[in-house]
Amino acid sequence: MKQDPITEEELWRSVAVYFISFLIVGTLDYEGYISIGGFETFVWAFVLTAIHFTLMVRYKKKEQLTDNSISSIIDPFASAKKA
């Protein structure tokens, strides 16, 4: 089964997003802004990561962004000027 390169790239990027989401949710819980248990921290981090993954894959497929550079995502017109 061959995967789409955009999906595969975002899947690997989701590992870092999950770690950052876990730190953010954990910090919010520790500081008292939200009140959740230990296991729910993992679940909420996963939910945030899944949302990020879905939105990024849809956006990249819609805009047909196959370039891996962050500049093509931030300023798509700059990459069009180079071509």
Residue, then its C-alpha position, 0 to 999 in steps of 0.5 A: m500500500k503506497q501512502d500519499p507523500i503529504t499524508e506521510e510527511e504530516l504523520w511524521r510531523s505529528v510526533a513533534v506536534y503530539f509532544i508539544s500538545f502534551l506539554i501545553v495541556g500538561t502545563l495548563d493542567y499544572e497551572g490550574y487553568i484546566s482541571i483534568g486527570g493524568f490520563e486525560t492529558f494524553v487523550w487531549a494531546f492526541v485530540l489536538t494532534a489529530i485536529h492539527f493533522t487533519l487540517m494540515v493534510r486538507y490544506k496541503k492537498k487543497e493548495q497542492l503543496t508538495d514542497n517541504s519548505i515552511s516558506s511555501i506554506i507561509d507565503p505560497f506566492a513567493s514559491a510561485k514567483k521562483a518558478 
